[in-house]
Each structure stands twice: as C-alpha cells, then as structure tokens.
Amino acid sequence: MTPSFDDFVAEQVTPLLRYATVLTCDPHLAQDVVQEVLLRAQQKWDRIGAVDLPHAYVKRMVTNEYLSWRRRRAAKDVALCMTTLESVTPPVGDTTHHYDEREAMLQRIAKLPRKQRAAIVLRYYENYEDSEIAQMLGCAEGTVRSHISRALATLRMDHTPEPAGVGLRLGEGLS
C-alpha cells in the first residue's frame, strides 16, 4: 500500500532537513530546498509514493535541487555552527572538545566545491557506496572516487594537526 503524502512527510521531514542542512551548510537554505522538493513531490505523489523507496527518491530530489541551486554566490558564503544542526535535531552524547572539532570539520567541508561536498556528505554522513553516490550525482563511479579523493586531500591540507588523541576523523560526529 502506498503511504499517504502526509504520513511520508511526518516520518521523513526531519531526516531530509538534517541531510539538507549538512549539504547546504545553511539551515534556512536547507528549509527552502526541502520545502521546494516536498511541494514538487506532493504534486507527483501518486507516482513517487508507488516506487520501492520513496524516501530515497525524495532524497535524490533534495540532492538535485541543491546541485542546481541558482543562487551560487550565496552558496559560497556559508557559515555553519553547532547551533545550526542542533536546531534541526540535537546531537547525541558529544563531549565539549568534539563540538569544536566537529564545527571545524563542517566549516572545512562547507568550503569544498559543490559536487565534492555532496560526495563527501553522501559517503561519510549517509554511508553511501560509490555506486549509490554515482547514481545520486548522475556521474560515473570513477568520478565519485575522484571527487572524494580531491575533497579529502583538500580537507587534509586545510587541517592543522591536533595533539595526539584529540583529532576527529572524517565522518565522526556528523550524525
């Protein structure tokens, strides 16, 4: 049985907002992106609700909306802090130094080019495989590996080493 659109939204709006917030690094833009996508999804819900994984389909719509977003200049002027993610849903059991590390990592991710940022978020935040990322971004798996490799090189280059035992590995604390 196809779930109703209202049931789908009630169940998926928080995960979609959290994903869009990490992807856009701007909670207001994330709300705009998710709102736009949900409006379009509602108009086509008979078709979307009938697919095997409607949440994956709508998440792909969020990714596409982010990648085709027209206000490019604003996308480069991003500022993400812990309160941004906490306003969507609070983090679980993090200690104080992890907040600083996590915020620093998110700020470095926010500076990445759009496709590299999307690939990193899909790999380390959503735990997608290369094939799934390639499908979401509409590119080859080799291109995904290239995006991730370049993004990781940039993140490593921008990272100043912390004292032993204090550093945050990529992907830790993002969920």
HELIX and SHEET records of a PDB file:
HELIX    1   1 PHE A    5  THR A   24  1                                  20    
HELIX    2   2 PRO A   27  GLN A   43  1                                  17    
HELIX    3   3 TRP A   45  ILE A   48  1                                   4    
HELIX    4   4 PRO A   54  LEU A   67  1                                  14    
HELIX    5   5 ARG A   72  LYS A   76  1                                   5    
HELIX    6   6 MET A   82  VAL A   88  1                                   7    
HELIX    7   7 THR A   96  ALA A  110  1                                  15    
HELIX    8   8 ARG A  114  ILE A  120  1                                   7    
HELIX    9   9 VAL A  121  TYR A  125  3                                   5    
HELIX   10  10 ASP A  130  LEU A  137  1                                   8    
HELIX   11  11 GLU A  141  ASP A  158  1                                  18    
END                                                                             
